Amino acid sequence: MPKLDRETIRRWLEDHDWSVKRLANECSVLSGEEFPEGTMRNVINGIDPVRPGRIRLIARVTAKYGDGLSYATLLAKNQ
């Protein structure tokens, strides 16, 4: 499973003044599936890999609330 490019997602969160908790909550609302804050934190920090569907979900949330990050942009380059 892939990992997120942590610098890219961290920069997006900082630029939009978002917390990891808010991103997790918005992903949960959009998908209707629980995306726990701790899981999101591990994904953002590059500790845990993430399912491709959840990467697409994060991309959808970033597009809905900002300038949007594509699936390809969110993927870590050094897998």
C-alpha positions as CSV (number, residue, x, y, z in Angstrom):
1,M,0.0,0.0,0.0
2,P,1.2,3.5,-0.7
3,K,2.1,6.3,1.7
4,L,1.3,10.0,1.5
5,D,3.9,12.6,0.7
6,R,4.0,14.0,4.1
7,E,5.6,17.3,3.2
8,T,2.9,18.0,0.6
9,I,-0.1,17.2,2.9
10,R,1.5,19.0,5.8
11,R,2.0,22.1,3.7
12,W,-1.6,22.0,2.5
13,L,-2.8,21.7,6.1
14,E,-0.6,24.7,7.2
15,D,-1.6,26.8,4.2
16,H,-5.3,26.3,4.9
17,D,-5.0,26.5,8.7
18,W,-6.4,23.0,9.1
19,S,-5.7,20.5,11.9
20,V,-5.3,16.7,11.4
21,K,-8.5,16.4,13.3
22,R,-10.4,18.6,10.9
23,L,-9.1,16.7,7.9
24,A,-10.1,13.4,9.5
25,N,-13.6,14.7,10.3
26,E,-14.1,16.1,6.8
27,C,-13.0,12.8,5.3
28,S,-15.4,10.9,7.6
29,V,-18.3,13.2,6.6
30,L,-17.6,13.0,2.9
31,S,-17.2,9.2,2.9
32,G,-19.7,8.2,5.6
33,E,-17.0,6.0,7.0
34,E,-15.1,6.7,10.2
35,F,-11.5,8.0,9.5
36,P,-10.0,8.2,13.1
37,E,-7.8,11.2,13.9
38,G,-5.0,8.9,15.1
39,T,-5.0,7.0,11.9
40,M,-5.0,10.2,9.9
41,R,-2.1,11.5,12.0
42,N,-0.1,8.3,11.3
43,V,-0.8,8.6,7.6
44,I,0.2,12.2,7.4
45,N,3.4,11.5,9.3
46,G,4.3,8.8,6.9
47,I,4.2,6.1,9.7
48,D,1.5,4.0,8.1
49,P,0.5,3.3,4.5
50,V,-3.0,4.2,3.4
51,R,-5.5,2.5,1.1
52,P,-5.7,4.1,-2.4
53,G,-9.4,4.8,-1.8
54,R,-8.5,6.9,1.2
55,I,-5.9,8.9,-0.7
56,R,-8.6,9.6,-3.3
57,L,-10.9,10.7,-0.5
58,I,-8.2,13.1,0.9
59,A,-7.8,14.5,-2.6
60,R,-11.6,15.1,-2.8
61,V,-11.6,16.9,0.5
62,T,-8.6,19.1,-0.5
63,A,-10.4,20.0,-3.8
64,K,-13.7,20.8,-2.0
65,Y,-12.0,23.1,0.6
66,G,-9.1,24.6,-1.3
67,D,-6.9,24.4,-4.3
68,G,-7.0,20.6,-4.3
69,L,-4.2,18.0,-4.4
70,S,-4.3,15.3,-6.9
71,Y,-3.9,11.6,-6.1
72,A,-0.5,11.6,-7.8
73,T,0.6,14.7,-5.9
74,L,-0.4,13.0,-2.6
75,L,1.7,9.9,-3.2
76,A,5.1,9.6,-1.6
77,K,7.8,9.6,-4.2
78,N,10.0,7.1,-2.4
79,Q,7.8,4.1,-1.9
